[in-house]
Amino acid sequence: METYTAMRHFADSWGLLAMALFFVCTVLFTLRPGARKGAQEAADIPLKDD
């Protein structure tokens, strides 16, 4: 089996699953209940006077 064929087969099966899982975890991490305070603090950084 050629390297390209093996990598393509892996990307078509497990690679897609890994990317979808990463996307779902990222969305859930962003929308978790405790994330609002940290996001608001990060959004206010350019407006702070040092």
N, CA, C and O atoms as a Tripos MOL2 file, in Angstrom:
@<TRIPOS>MOLECULE
protein
  200   199    50     0     0
PROTEIN
NO_CHARGES

@<TRIPOS>ATOM
      1 N           0.8400   -1.1720    0.0000 N.3       1 MET1
      2 CA          0.0000    0.0000    0.0000 C.3       1 MET1
      3 C           0.8900    1.2420    0.0000 C.2       1 MET1
      4 O           1.8070    1.3600    0.8120 O.2       1 MET1
      5 N           0.6170    2.1400   -0.8940 N.am      2 GLU2
      6 CA          1.3980    3.3650   -0.9740 C.3       2 GLU2
      7 C           1.1190    4.2600    0.2270 C.2       2 GLU2
      8 O           0.0760    4.1580    0.8740 O.2       2 GLU2
      9 N           2.0560    5.1190    0.5020 N.am      3 THR3
     10 CA          1.9030    6.0320    1.6280 C.3       3 THR3
     11 C           0.7150    6.9600    1.4210 C.2       3 THR3
     12 O          -0.0630    7.1880    2.3470 O.2       3 THR3
     13 N           0.5710    7.4980    0.2150 N.am      4 TYR4
     14 CA         -0.5400    8.4040   -0.0690 C.3       4 TYR4
     15 C          -1.8780    7.7160    0.1330 C.2       4 TYR4
     16 O          -2.7890    8.2950    0.7260 O.2       4 TYR4
     17 N          -2.0080    6.5090   -0.3440 N.am      5 THR5
     18 CA         -3.2630    5.7700   -0.2220 C.3       5 THR5
     19 C          -3.5780    5.4810    1.2440 C.2       5 THR5
     20 O          -4.7290    5.5920    1.6660 O.2       5 THR5
     21 N          -2.5750    5.1180    2.0060 N.am      6 ALA6
     22 CA         -2.7790    4.8350    3.4210 C.3       6 ALA6
     23 C          -3.1880    6.0910    4.1750 C.2       6 ALA6
     24 O          -4.1060    6.0520    4.9940 O.2       6 ALA6
     25 N          -2.5140    7.2030    3.9080 N.am      7 MET7
     26 CA         -2.8570    8.4590    4.5730 C.3       7 MET7
     27 C          -4.2470    8.9400    4.1860 C.2       7 MET7
     28 O          -4.9850    9.4570    5.0250 O.2       7 MET7
     29 N          -4.6020    8.7730    2.9290 N.am      8 ARG8
     30 CA         -5.9380    9.1790    2.4890 C.3       8 ARG8
     31 C          -7.0070    8.3240    3.1460 C.2       8 ARG8
     32 O          -8.0430    8.8390    3.5670 O.2       8 ARG8
     33 N          -6.7680    7.0450    3.2360 N.am      9 HIS9
     34 CA         -7.7250    6.1540    3.8800 C.3       9 HIS9
     35 C          -7.8800    6.5350    5.3540 C.2       9 HIS9
     36 O          -8.9980    6.5600    5.8700 O.2       9 HIS9
     37 N          -6.7920    6.8250    6.0230 N.am     10 PHE10
     38 CA         -6.8410    7.2440    7.4240 C.3      10 PHE10
     39 C          -7.6060    8.5590    7.5700 C.2      10 PHE10
     40 O          -8.4360    8.6890    8.4700 O.2      10 PHE10
     41 N          -7.3420    9.5270    6.7050 N.am     11 ALA11
     42 CA         -8.0110   10.8250    6.7770 C.3      11 ALA11
     43 C          -9.5020   10.6950    6.4950 C.2      11 ALA11
     44 O         -10.3140   11.4000    7.0950 O.2      11 ALA11
     45 N          -9.8610    9.8060    5.5920 N.am     12 ASP12
     46 CA        -11.2770    9.6130    5.2720 C.3      12 ASP12
     47 C         -12.0470    8.9790    6.4230 C.2      12 ASP12
     48 O         -13.2550    9.1860    6.5390 O.2      12 ASP12
     49 N         -11.3860    8.2230    7.2610 N.am     13 SER13
     50 CA        -12.1070    7.5420    8.3290 C.3      13 SER13
     51 C         -11.8380    8.1950    9.6860 C.2      13 SER13
     52 O         -12.7000    8.9020   10.2090 O.2      13 SER13
     53 N         -10.6790    7.9720   10.2490 N.am     14 TRP14
     54 CA        -10.3800    8.4510   11.5990 C.3      14 TRP14
     55 C         -10.0530    9.9390   11.6450 C.2      14 TRP14
     56 O         -10.3250   10.5960   12.6500 O.2      14 TRP14
     57 N          -9.4860   10.4730   10.5950 N.am     15 GLY15
     58 CA         -9.1700   11.9010   10.5680 C.3      15 GLY15
     59 C         -10.4200   12.7520   10.6290 C.2      15 GLY15
     60 O         -10.4570   13.7540   11.3430 O.2      15 GLY15
     61 N         -11.4450   12.3660    9.8870 N.am     16 LEU16
     62 CA        -12.7110   13.0950    9.9080 C.3      16 LEU16
     63 C         -13.3630   13.0100   11.2810 C.2      16 LEU16
     64 O         -13.8960   14.0000   11.7820 O.2      16 LEU16
     65 N         -13.3210   11.8500   11.8780 N.am     17 LEU17
     66 CA        -13.8820   11.6860   13.2180 C.3      17 LEU17
     67 C         -13.1280   12.5430   14.2350 C.2      17 LEU17
     68 O         -13.7480   13.1550   15.1040 O.2      17 LEU17
     69 N         -11.8090   12.5920   14.1370 N.am     18 ALA18
     70 CA        -11.0080   13.3920   15.0610 C.3      18 ALA18
     71 C         -11.2960   14.8800   14.9000 C.2      18 ALA18
     72 O         -11.4100   15.5980   15.8930 O.2      18 ALA18
     73 N         -11.4150   15.3480   13.6650 N.am     19 MET19
     74 CA        -11.7160   16.7690   13.4450 C.3      19 MET19
     75 C         -13.1120   17.1330   13.9400 C.2      19 MET19
     76 O         -13.2980   18.2040   14.5180 O.2      19 MET19
     77 N         -14.0890   16.2650   13.7250 N.am     20 ALA20
     78 CA        -15.4420   16.5200   14.2030 C.3      20 ALA20
     79 C         -15.4830   16.5390   15.7290 C.2      20 ALA20
     80 O         -16.1490   17.3880   16.3200 O.2      20 ALA20
     81 N         -14.7840   15.6200   16.3600 N.am     21 LEU21
     82 CA        -14.7210   15.5880   17.8190 C.3      21 LEU21
     83 C         -14.0370   16.8360   18.3660 C.2      21 LEU21
     84 O         -14.4880   17.3990   19.3630 O.2      21 LEU21
     85 N         -12.9590   17.2720   17.7310 N.am     22 PHE22
     86 CA        -12.2770   18.4960   18.1450 C.3      22 PHE22
     87 C         -13.2040   19.7010   18.0260 C.2      22 PHE22
     88 O         -13.2250   20.5500   18.9170 O.2      22 PHE22
     89 N         -13.9700   19.7900   16.9420 N.am     23 PHE23
     90 CA        -14.8970   20.8950   16.7400 C.3      23 PHE23
     91 C         -15.9730   20.9180   17.8190 C.2      23 PHE23
     92 O         -16.2680   21.9720   18.3810 O.2      23 PHE23
     93 N         -16.5590   19.7630   18.1080 N.am     24 VAL24
     94 CA        -17.6120   19.6940   19.1190 C.3      24 VAL24
     95 C         -17.0590   20.0670   20.4930 C.2      24 VAL24
     96 O         -17.7030   20.8020   21.2410 O.2      24 VAL24
     97 N         -15.8930   19.5760   20.8230 N.am     25 CYS25
     98 CA        -15.2780   19.9150   22.1170 C.3      25 CYS25
     99 C         -14.9600   21.4010   22.2170 C.2      25 CYS25
    100 O         -15.1400   21.9980   23.2790 O.2      25 CYS25
    101 N         -14.4930   22.0020   21.1400 N.am     26 THR26
    102 CA        -14.1970   23.4310   21.1350 C.3      26 THR26
    103 C         -15.4580   24.2530   21.3460 C.2      26 THR26
    104 O         -15.4510   25.2130   22.1170 O.2      26 THR26
    105 N         -16.5290   23.8910   20.6770 N.am     27 VAL27
    106 CA        -17.7950   24.6100   20.8430 C.3      27 VAL27
    107 C         -18.3180   24.4520   22.2700 C.2      27 VAL27
    108 O         -18.7490   25.4340   22.8750 O.2      27 VAL27
    109 N         -18.2880   23.2510   22.8090 N.am     28 LEU28
    110 CA        -18.7530   23.0290   24.1750 C.3      28 LEU28
    111 C         -17.8920   23.7710   25.1900 C.2      28 LEU28
    112 O         -18.4150   24.3010   26.1700 O.2      28 LEU28
    113 N         -16.5870   23.8160   24.9720 N.am     29 PHE29
    114 CA        -15.6910   24.5350   25.8750 C.3      29 PHE29
    115 C         -15.9880   26.0320   25.8420 C.2      29 PHE29
    116 O         -15.9510   26.6970   26.8780 O.2      29 PHE29
    117 N         -16.2800   26.5620   24.6600 N.am     30 THR30
    118 CA        -16.5700   27.9850   24.5190 C.3      30 THR30
    119 C         -17.9090   28.3550   25.1470 C.2      30 THR30
    120 O         -18.0450   29.4360   25.7200 O.2      30 THR30
    121 N         -18.8800   27.4880   25.0490 N.am     31 LEU31
    122 CA        -20.2220   27.7900   25.5300 C.3      31 LEU31
    123 C         -20.5040   27.2920   26.9490 C.2      31 LEU31
    124 O         -21.6510   27.3310   27.3930 O.2      31 LEU31
    125 N         -19.4940   26.8320   27.6550 N.am     32 ARG32
    126 CA        -19.7140   26.3510   29.0140 C.3      32 ARG32
    127 C         -20.1360   27.5200   29.9150 C.2      32 ARG32
    128 O         -19.8140   28.6700   29.6130 O.2      32 ARG32
    129 N         -20.8420   27.2480   31.0030 N.am     33 PRO33
    130 CA        -21.3780   28.3200   31.8490 C.3      33 PRO33
    131 C         -20.3250   29.2810   32.4160 C.2      33 PRO33
    132 O         -20.6030   30.4740   32.5280 O.2      33 PRO33
    133 N         -19.1500   28.8130   32.7700 N.am     34 GLY34
    134 CA        -18.1440   29.6820   33.3850 C.3      34 GLY34
    135 C         -17.3010   30.4700   32.4080 C.2      34 GLY34
    136 O         -16.4000   31.1930   32.8360 O.2      34 GLY34
    137 N         -17.5490   30.3660   31.1260 N.am     35 ALA35
    138 CA        -16.7030   31.0070   30.1280 C.3      35 ALA35
    139 C         -17.0290   32.4800   29.9240 C.2      35 ALA35
    140 O         -16.2070   33.2170   29.3800 O.2      35 ALA35
    141 N         -18.1920   32.9190   30.3410 N.am     36 ARG36
    142 CA        -18.6100   34.2940   30.0700 C.3      36 ARG36
    143 C         -17.6790   35.3230   30.7120 C.2      36 ARG36
    144 O         -17.3150   36.3090   30.0720 O.2      36 ARG36
    145 N         -17.2940   35.1050   31.9580 N.am     37 LYS37
    146 CA        -16.4460   36.0650   32.6620 C.3      37 LYS37
    147 C         -15.0800   36.1900   31.9810 C.2      37 LYS37
    148 O         -14.5930   37.2990   31.7630 O.2      37 LYS37
    149 N         -14.4760   35.0750   31.6530 N.am     38 GLY38
    150 CA        -13.1720   35.0990   30.9900 C.3      38 GLY38
    151 C         -13.2400   35.7390   29.6130 C.2      38 GLY38
    152 O         -12.3330   36.4740   29.2230 O.2      38 GLY38
    153 N         -14.2980   35.4680   28.8820 N.am     39 ALA39
    154 CA        -14.4550   36.0700   27.5550 C.3      39 ALA39
    155 C         -14.6620   37.5670   27.6680 C.2      39 ALA39
    156 O         -14.1360   38.3260   26.8530 O.2      39 ALA39
    157 N         -15.4090   37.9990   28.6510 N.am     40 GLN40
    158 CA        -15.6430   39.4370   28.8330 C.3      40 GLN40
    159 C         -14.3530   40.1470   29.2390 C.2      40 GLN40
    160 O         -14.0840   41.2550   28.7760 O.2      40 GLN40
    161 N         -13.5610   39.5220   30.0930 N.am     41 GLU41
    162 CA        -12.2730   40.1130   30.4780 C.3      41 GLU41
    163 C         -11.3450   40.2260   29.2710 C.2      41 GLU41
    164 O         -10.6590   41.2350   29.1120 O.2      41 GLU41
    165 N         -11.3180   39.2140   28.4340 N.am     42 ALA42
    166 CA        -10.4760   39.2460   27.2290 C.3      42 ALA42
    167 C         -10.9710   40.3100   26.2550 C.2      42 ALA42
    168 O         -10.1640   40.9630   25.5940 O.2      42 ALA42
    169 N         -12.2820   40.4910   26.1580 N.am     43 ALA43
    170 CA        -12.8390   41.5020   25.2650 C.3      43 ALA43
    171 C         -12.5470   42.9120   25.7450 C.2      43 ALA43
    172 O         -12.4700   43.8300   24.9290 O.2      43 ALA43
    173 N         -12.3830   43.1090   27.0360 N.am     44 ASP44
    174 CA        -12.1380   44.4370   27.6070 C.3      44 ASP44
    175 C         -10.6700   44.8440   27.5990 C.2      44 ASP44
    176 O         -10.3550   45.9900   27.9190 O.2      44 ASP44
    177 N          -9.7680   43.9400   27.2430 N.am     45 ILE45
    178 CA         -8.3280   44.2510   27.2790 C.3      45 ILE45
    179 C          -7.9680   45.4550   26.4110 C.2      45 ILE45
    180 O          -7.2020   46.2980   26.8770 O.2      45 ILE45
    181 N          -8.4650   45.5930   25.1850 N.am     46 PRO46
    182 CA         -8.0780   46.7660   24.3820 C.3      46 PRO46
    183 C          -8.6110   48.0780   24.9480 C.2      46 PRO46
    184 O          -8.0840   49.1380   24.6100 O.2      46 PRO46
    185 N          -9.6150   48.0440   25.7760 N.am     47 LEU47
    186 CA        -10.2220   49.2690   26.2950 C.3      47 LEU47
    187 C          -9.6070   49.7320   27.6070 C.2      47 LEU47
    188 O          -9.9050   50.8320   28.0720 O.2      47 LEU47
    189 N          -8.7570   48.9140   28.2070 N.am     48 LYS48
    190 CA         -8.1500   49.2860   29.4870 C.3      48 LYS48
    191 C          -7.0500   50.3120   29.2760 C.2      48 LYS48
    192 O          -6.2710   50.2240   28.3270 O.2      48 LYS48
    193 N          -6.9990   51.2780   30.1710 N.am     49 ASP49
    194 CA         -5.9270   52.2780   30.1430 C.3      49 ASP49
    195 C          -4.8240   51.8240   31.1080 C.2      49 ASP49
    196 O          -5.0730   51.5660   32.2850 O.2      49 ASP49
    197 N          -3.6240   51.7360   30.5850 N.am     50 ASP50
    198 CA         -2.5030   51.3110   31.4350 C.3      50 ASP50
    199 C          -1.6640   52.5000   31.8250 C.2      50 ASP50
    200 O          -0.6730   52.3480   32.5400 O.2      50 ASP50
@<TRIPOS>BOND
     1     1     2 1
     2     2     3 1
     3     3     4 2
     4     3     5 am
     5     5     6 1
     6     6     7 1
     7     7     8 2
     8     7     9 am
     9     9    10 1
    10    10    11 1
    11    11    12 2
    12    11    13 am
    13    13    14 1
    14    14    15 1
    15    15    16 2
    16    15    17 am
    17    17    18 1
    18    18    19 1
    19    19    20 2
    20    19    21 am
    21    21    22 1
    22    22    23 1
    23    23    24 2
    24    23    25 am
    25    25    26 1
    26    26    27 1
    27    27    28 2
    28    27    29 am
    29    29    30 1
    30    30    31 1
    31    31    32 2
    32    31    33 am
    33    33    34 1
    34    34    35 1
    35    35    36 2
    36    35    37 am
    37    37    38 1
    38    38    39 1
    39    39    40 2
    40    39    41 am
    41    41    42 1
    42    42    43 1
    43    43    44 2
    44    43    45 am
    45    45    46 1
    46    46    47 1
    47    47    48 2
    48    47    49 am
    49    49    50 1
    50    50    51 1
    51    51    52 2
    52    51    53 am
    53    53    54 1
    54    54    55 1
    55    55    56 2
    56    55    57 am
    57    57    58 1
    58    58    59 1
    59    59    60 2
    60    59    61 am
    61    61    62 1
    62    62    63 1
    63    63    64 2
    64    63    65 am
    65    65    66 1
    66    66    67 1
    67    67    68 2
    68    67    69 am
    69    69    70 1
    70    70    71 1
    71    71    72 2
    72    71    73 am
    73    73    74 1
    74    74    75 1
    75    75    76 2
    76    75    77 am
    77    77    78 1
    78    78    79 1
    79    79    80 2
    80    79    81 am
    81    81    82 1
    82    82    83 1
    83    83    84 2
    84    83    85 am
    85    85    86 1
    86    86    87 1
    87    87    88 2
    88    87    89 am
    89    89    90 1
    90    90    91 1
    91    91    92 2
    92    91    93 am
    93    93    94 1
    94    94    95 1
    95    95    96 2
    96    95    97 am
    97    97    98 1
    98    98    99 1
    99    99   100 2
   100    99   101 am
   101   101   102 1
   102   102   103 1
   103   103   104 2
   104   103   105 am
   105   105   106 1
   106   106   107 1
   107   107   108 2
   108   107   109 am
   109   109   110 1
   110   110   111 1
   111   111   112 2
   112   111   113 am
   113   113   114 1
   114   114   115 1
   115   115   116 2
   116   115   117 am
   117   117   118 1
   118   118   119 1
   119   119   120 2
   120   119   121 am
   121   121   122 1
   122   122   123 1
   123   123   124 2
   124   123   125 am
   125   125   126 1
   126   126   127 1
   127   127   128 2
   128   127   129 am
   129   129   130 1
   130   130   131 1
   131   131   132 2
   132   131   133 am
   133   133   134 1
   134   134   135 1
   135   135   136 2
   136   135   137 am
   137   137   138 1
   138   138   139 1
   139   139   140 2
   140   139   141 am
   141   141   142 1
   142   142   143 1
   143   143   144 2
   144   143   145 am
   145   145   146 1
   146   146   147 1
   147   147   148 2
   148   147   149 am
   149   149   150 1
   150   150   151 1
   151   151   152 2
   152   151   153 am
   153   153   154 1
   154   154   155 1
   155   155   156 2
   156   155   157 am
   157   157   158 1
   158   158   159 1
   159   159   160 2
   160   159   161 am
   161   161   162 1
   162   162   163 1
   163   163   164 2
   164   163   165 am
   165   165   166 1
   166   166   167 1
   167   167   168 2
   168   167   169 am
   169   169   170 1
   170   170   171 1
   171   171   172 2
   172   171   173 am
   173   173   174 1
   174   174   175 1
   175   175   176 2
   176   175   177 am
   177   177   178 1
   178   178   179 1
   179   179   180 2
   180   179   181 am
   181   181   182 1
   182   182   183 1
   183   183   184 2
   184   183   185 am
   185   185   186 1
   186   186   187 1
   187   187   188 2
   188   187   189 am
   189   189   190 1
   190   190   191 1
   191   191   192 2
   192   191   193 am
   193   193   194 1
   194   194   195 1
   195   195   196 2
   196   195   197 am
   197   197   198 1
   198   198   199 1
   199   199   200 2
@<TRIPOS>SUBSTRUCTURE
     1 MET1         2 RESIDUE 1 A MET
     2 GLU2         6 RESIDUE 1 A GLU
     3 THR3        10 RESIDUE 1 A THR
     4 TYR4        14 RESIDUE 1 A TYR
     5 THR5        18 RESIDUE 1 A THR
     6 ALA6        22 RESIDUE 1 A ALA
     7 MET7        26 RESIDUE 1 A MET
     8 ARG8        30 RESIDUE 1 A ARG
     9 HIS9        34 RESIDUE 1 A HIS
    10 PHE10       38 RESIDUE 1 A PHE
    11 ALA11       42 RESIDUE 1 A ALA
    12 ASP12       46 RESIDUE 1 A ASP
    13 SER13       50 RESIDUE 1 A SER
    14 TRP14       54 RESIDUE 1 A TRP
    15 GLY15       58 RESIDUE 1 A GLY
    16 LEU16       62 RESIDUE 1 A LEU
    17 LEU17       66 RESIDUE 1 A LEU
    18 ALA18       70 RESIDUE 1 A ALA
    19 MET19       74 RESIDUE 1 A MET
    20 ALA20       78 RESIDUE 1 A ALA
    21 LEU21       82 RESIDUE 1 A LEU
    22 PHE22       86 RESIDUE 1 A PHE
    23 PHE23       90 RESIDUE 1 A PHE
    24 VAL24       94 RESIDUE 1 A VAL
    25 CYS25       98 RESIDUE 1 A CYS
    26 THR26      102 RESIDUE 1 A THR
    27 VAL27      106 RESIDUE 1 A VAL
    28 LEU28      110 RESIDUE 1 A LEU
    29 PHE29      114 RESIDUE 1 A PHE
    30 THR30      118 RESIDUE 1 A THR
    31 LEU31      122 RESIDUE 1 A LEU
    32 ARG32      126 RESIDUE 1 A ARG
    33 PRO33      130 RESIDUE 1 A PRO
    34 GLY34      134 RESIDUE 1 A GLY
    35 ALA35      138 RESIDUE 1 A ALA
    36 ARG36      142 RESIDUE 1 A ARG
    37 LYS37      146 RESIDUE 1 A LYS
    38 GLY38      150 RESIDUE 1 A GLY
    39 ALA39      154 RESIDUE 1 A ALA
    40 GLN40      158 RESIDUE 1 A GLN
    41 GLU41      162 RESIDUE 1 A GLU
    42 ALA42      166 RESIDUE 1 A ALA
    43 ALA43      170 RESIDUE 1 A ALA
    44 ASP44      174 RESIDUE 1 A ASP
    45 ILE45      178 RESIDUE 1 A ILE
    46 PRO46      182 RESIDUE 1 A PRO
    47 LEU47      186 RESIDUE 1 A LEU
    48 LYS48      190 RESIDUE 1 A LYS
    49 ASP49      194 RESIDUE 1 A ASP
    50 ASP50      198 RESIDUE 1 A ASP
